[in-house]
Amino acid sequence: MKNIRNSVLTFTLATTLAFSGVHTVANAESVKNAAQMPVQAEAQTAEKKTERVDLYLGDKAICQLENRGSYEELIKKLQNHFKTQGADILSMTIEPSLSVKKTDKTEEGFLTTDDAFKLLTEGGKREAVYIAEKTESLESIAKRYGMTLDEIKSLNPNWEDPVTKGSKLKVLEKAPLIEMTLEEVVVNVEDIPFQTVTKEDDTMIKTQRQVERAGVPGQRETSVRIQSQNGKTISSIVEGSRMSREAVDEIVRVGTKQSLATGKFINPTVGRFTSPFGPRWGRFHYGIDIANSVGTDIKAADGGIVTRAGSAGSYGNLIIIDHQNGTSTRYAHLSRIDVKVGQAVEQGQSIAKMGNTGRSTGSHLHFEVRVGGVAQNPLNYVKY
């Protein structure tokens, strides 16, 4: 990590180390930052880079590593394990201290970086309280924590089998051999909601809303200094914050115009009435047909909002107008469409031209009236 390589760390050794059954009291001392080892290693020859080294915890050698490069990887792995996600490390302290020394004794095996990491993070033991969730034996509890039966009995001399549900026993759980204290800085990014601003529009009916400009959330960056021990935060201080992006208001146009529908229909076009509503040619005809030449003007039978405008299978080019009162009208087989979806139209407004598209035997308008989605006889609403 940046800043770590050039930092000097003070290791205050004030804990009692328990390793391989030997209790050793570490002496207080000041040493160079363990993370400086990469700088020192770069100054050494390639030959020394491959030399076997002893890993020291305080003043006790606990294992061998393949070389100094393995030690550097171990320090980085510990930092990444205990650091706050997304933070930059400013300083680091390890108690007891970690160091390596060249060794002339070459053991048959050495610990890999992963094994050394596991040893340092799980190789210790600390006393904890176990609460039984069911009736069980001392032996099963001991096995769960990697203890012997004698060990758990020595911690709980007054307990005998069985251990009943809710009982509290002392156990030894895995614990780190080291305490890594980190000073870090993390920048938290927070989204700031945008505001919605409405603008009245008298060209739109009251039920219409249209986004004129999309809103964009703002962003605030807050810098926090964190002190942690073995990955647990013990203090955090907000050092400052700034807006990295200002929010952009959403602008929505809201209609104020009263409903376009009059409640009464006018004839949508002129021409010859050619086919009624009802059964026809073995199927049901859901509208009426008015024939005239291609290009004859088609008008909205009443005011409303266009909900469909385009090709629609056997209908050919189709327009559907929602009259905002449970009623809609359909205009089919059009040669040209002059409105678009979402557009408000008034009664009598030109919306299309007559044609012969879709399943059609000649130029005509197929006109439907629907109430609640159910087709009605248009002749109950218009006169031909």
VOMARLUM-961470 format. One record per residue (C-alpha): x negated, y negated, z; residue in one letter. Coordinates in steps of 0.1 Angstrom, whole numbers, plus 2048, in hexadecimal, padded with zeros to 3 digits. Layout:
residues N
X;Y;Z;A
...
//
This chain:
residues 384
800;800;800;M
7F4;7DD;7FA;K
7E5;7CB;818;N
7DF;7EC;82A;I
7BD;7F3;81A;R
7AE;7D3;827;N
7BE;7D4;84A;S
7AD;7DC;86A;V
7C2;7F0;882;L
7BD;7F4;8A7;T
7C6;816;8B5;F
7CE;815;8DA;T
7CC;839;8E5;L
7E2;83B;904;A
7F4;85C;8FF;T
7ED;87F;90B;T
7E7;896;8ED;L
7F4;8BA;8F0;A
7E5;8D0;8D4;F
7DE;8F5;8D4;S
7E5;8F7;8F9;G
7CA;8DE;902;V
7D3;8BD;912;H
7BB;8A1;90A;T
7BC;87D;916;V
7B1;867;8F9;A
79B;849;901;N
7A4;826;8F5;A
78F;81A;8D8;E
790;803;8BA;S
789;811;898;V
78C;807;874;K
7AD;80A;863;N
7B2;82D;857;A
7BF;81F;836;A
79D;80F;82F;Q
790;832;827;M
798;82E;802;P
781;80F;801;V
765;822;812;Q
76A;841;7FD;A
766;82D;7DD;E
744;822;7E8;A
739;846;7ED;Q
72D;85E;7D2;T
743;877;7C0;A
731;893;7D2;E
73B;885;7F5;K
75F;882;7E8;K
761;8A7;7E7;T
752;8AE;809;E
767;8C0;823;R
771;8AA;841;V
77F;8AF;864;D
79F;89C;86D;L
79D;88C;88F;Y
7BB;883;8A5;L
7AB;86B;8BE;G
78A;87C;8C6;D
796;8A0;8BF;K
791;8B2;89E;A
7B2;8C3;896;I
7AD;8D1;873;C
798;8CF;853;Q
7A2;8BD;833;L
795;8C5;810;E
784;8A2;80D;N
788;87D;814;R
7A0;87A;7F8;G
7B8;892;80A;S
7B6;87B;828;Y
7BF;85C;813;E
7DD;86F;805;E
7E7;879;829;L
7E7;855;835;I
7FC;84A;817;K
814;867;81D;K
818;85D;841;L
81E;838;837;Q
839;842;81E;N
84A;859;837;H
84D;840;853;F
851;81F;83F;K
872;80E;839;T
87F;814;816;Q
877;7F7;7FF;G
860;7E6;819;A
83C;7D9;815;D
825;7E4;831;I
812;7C7;841;L
7FF;7DA;85C;S
7FD;7FD;86B;M
7F3;80C;88D;T
7EF;831;894;I
7EC;83F;8B8;E
7D8;854;8BE;P
7C0;84A;8A2;S
7BB;85E;882;L
798;861;873;S
783;879;85F;V
75F;884;862;K
749;898;84A;K
745;8BB;857;T
72A;8D5;851;D
740;8F1;85D;K
755;8FE;840;T
772;912;84D;E
782;92C;837;E
7A1;917;833;G
7AA;8F3;834;F
7CC;8E1;837;L
7DB;8D2;818;T
7E8;8AF;81A;T
80C;8BC;81F;D
802;8D4;83B;D
7EE;8B9;84D;A
80C;8A1;849;F
823;8BC;859;K
80A;8C1;875;L
809;89C;87E;L
82F;897;87B;T
83C;8B7;88A;E
81E;8C6;89D;G
827;8B7;8BF;G
841;8C0;8D9;K
857;8AA;8ED;R
871;8B1;908;E
895;8AD;8FE;A
8B8;8B7;90B;V
8CC;8D1;8F9;Y
8F2;8D3;8FF;I
900;8F6;8F8;A
91C;8F5;8DE;E
927;918;8E7;K
91E;934;8FF;T
8FC;941;8F5;E
8DC;950;903;S
8BC;93F;90E;L
8A9;954;8F5;E
8BE;947;8D7;S
8B9;923;8E2;I
894;928;8E6;A
892;938;8C3;K
8A4;91A;8B5;R
889;902;8C2;Y
86B;919;8BB;G
866;920;8E0;M
85F;940;8F3;T
877;94D;90D;L
85E;946;928;D
85A;922;91C;E
87F;91A;91E;I
882;92B;940;K
865;917;94E;S
877;8F7;944;L
899;904;951;N
890;91A;970;P
8B3;91A;97D;N
8C4;926;95E;W
8CE;94A;956;E
8E1;959;939;D
8FA;953;92C;P
8F8;92D;926;V
91C;921;924;T
92A;906;90D;K
922;8E3;918;G
904;8ED;92C;S
8E5;8D6;92B;K
8C2;8E5;928;L
89F;8D8;923;K
88E;8E2;903;V
86F;8D9;8F0;L
875;8CB;8CD;E
85D;8C3;8B1;K
84D;8A1;8B3;A
832;88D;8A1;P
80F;88F;8AE;L
80A;86A;8A5;I
81D;84A;8AA;E
81B;834;88A;M
825;810;890;T
82B;7FB;871;L
830;7D6;86B;E
845;7D3;84B;E
857;7B9;836;V
876;7C3;823;V
88B;7AE;80C;V
8B0;7B6;80E;N
8C6;7AC;7F0;V
8EA;7A3;7F7;E
906;79D;7DE;D
91A;77E;7E4;I
93E;781;7D6;P
949;768;7BC;F
968;752;7C0;Q
986;754;7A9;T
993;732;79C;V
9B5;731;78C;T
9BF;719;770;K
9E4;713;767;E
9EC;717;743;D
A0E;70C;736;D
A09;71F;715;T
A0B;740;727;M
A29;74E;739;I
A28;753;75F;K
A21;778;75D;T
A02;773;748;Q
9DE;771;756;R
9BF;76E;741;Q
99B;76D;74C;V
98A;74F;73C;E
968;755;74C;R
95C;775;75E;A
94F;770;781;G
92B;779;78A;V
921;782;7AE;P
905;76E;7BE;G
8E7;77E;7CE;Q
8D6;775;7EF;R
8B3;782;7F8;E
8AB;785;81D;T
888;78C;829;S
886;7A0;849;V
867;7A9;85D;R
86A;7CB;86D;I
855;7DD;888;Q
85B;803;888;S
84D;821;89B;Q
84D;842;889;N
868;835;871;G
87F;827;88D;K
885;801;88D;T
87C;7F2;8AE;I
87F;7CD;8A3;S
88A;7B9;885;S
888;794;87F;I
898;781;862;V
87D;76B;854;E
891;758;83A;G
8AA;75B;81E;S
8B1;74C;7FC;R
8CA;74D;7E0;M
8BA;75F;7C3;S
8D9;75B;7AE;R
8F7;744;7B3;E
91A;753;7AF;A
92E;749;790;V
953;743;796;D
96C;758;783;E
985;742;770;I
9A8;751;76A;V
9C3;740;756;R
9E6;745;765;V
A05;73E;751;G
A1F;725;75D;T
A38;728;740;K
A59;737;747;Q
A62;759;736;S
A62;757;711;L
A7F;76E;70E;A
AA2;75F;709;T
AB4;77F;710;G
AC4;77E;6ED;K
AB6;78C;6CC;F
AB6;77C;6AA;I
AB2;790;689;N
A8D;797;684;P
A8E;795;65E;T
AA5;791;640;V
AAE;7AC;628;G
AC4;7CA;620;R
ACF;7E1;63C;F
AC5;804;631;T
AC6;81C;64E;S
AD8;81C;670;P
ACE;828;693;F
AD4;84D;69A;G
AD0;86F;68A;P
AC1;86E;667;R
AB3;889;651;W
AB1;8A3;66C;G
AA0;88C;686;R
AAA;86E;69B;F
AA4;84B;68D;H
A9C;834;6AB;Y
AA1;813;699;G
AB0;803;67B;I
AA1;7FB;659;D
AA2;7DA;646;I
A95;7DB;622;A
A85;7BF;60F;N
A66;7B8;5FA;S
A43;7BB;608;V
A38;79B;61A;G
A5A;792;626;T
A57;77F;647;D
A5C;791;668;I
A65;77D;687;K
A66;785;6AC;A
A8A;78E;6B6;A
A83;77E;6D8;D
A66;76F;6EB;G
A4D;785;6FD;G
A2A;793;6FE;I
A1B;7A8;6E3;V
A10;7CA;6F2;T
A07;7DC;6D2;R
9FC;7CF;6B0;A
9EC;7E9;698;G
9EF;80A;686;S
A05;823;697;A
A08;844;683;G
A2A;848;672;S
A34;825;67D;Y
A19;817;667;G
A0E;7F4;672;N
A22;7EE;692;L
A29;7D1;6AA;I
A38;7D6;6CC;I
A45;7B8;6E0;I
A4C;7BA;705;D
A67;7A1;70E;H
A5E;7A1;733;Q
A82;7AB;73D;N
A81;7D1;738;G
A87;7CE;713;T
A6F;7D2;6F6;S
A72;7D1;6D0;T
A5E;7E4;6B5;R
A56;7D8;692;Y
A48;7F4;67B;A
A3B;7FA;657;H
A2C;7D7;656;L
A15;7CD;639;S
A03;7B2;64F;R
A01;7AB;674;I
9FE;786;67F;D
9FC;78A;6A5;V
9E5;79C;6BE;K
9EA;7AF;6DE;V
9EF;798;6FC;G
9FC;77C;6E7;Q
A1B;76A;6F3;A
A35;765;6D7;V
A55;751;6D6;E
A77;75B;6C8;Q
A77;756;6A2;G
A51;753;6A0;Q
A42;764;681;S
A2F;783;68B;I
A2A;798;66C;A
A33;7A0;648;K
A49;7BC;63C;M
A38;7DA;62C;G
A37;7FF;623;N
A1D;80D;63B;T
A20;82E;64E;G
A3B;847;646;R
A51;831;62F;S
A63;834;60E;T
A62;80F;605;G
A5D;7EC;613;S
A72;7E7;631;H
A72;7DE;657;L
A79;7F9;670;H
A86;7E7;68F;F
A8B;7F6;6B1;E
A99;7E9;6D2;V
A8F;7FB;6F2;R
A9C;7F6;716;V
A87;806;731;G
A75;819;715;G
A95;829;708;V
A9F;821;6E4;A
AC0;80E;6E0;Q
AD5;807;6C1;N
AC7;7E6;6B4;P
AE9;7DD;6A5;L
AF5;7D7;6C9;N
ADC;7BA;6C9;Y
AD9;7AD;6A5;V
AF2;7AB;688;K
AEC;7B9;665;Y
//
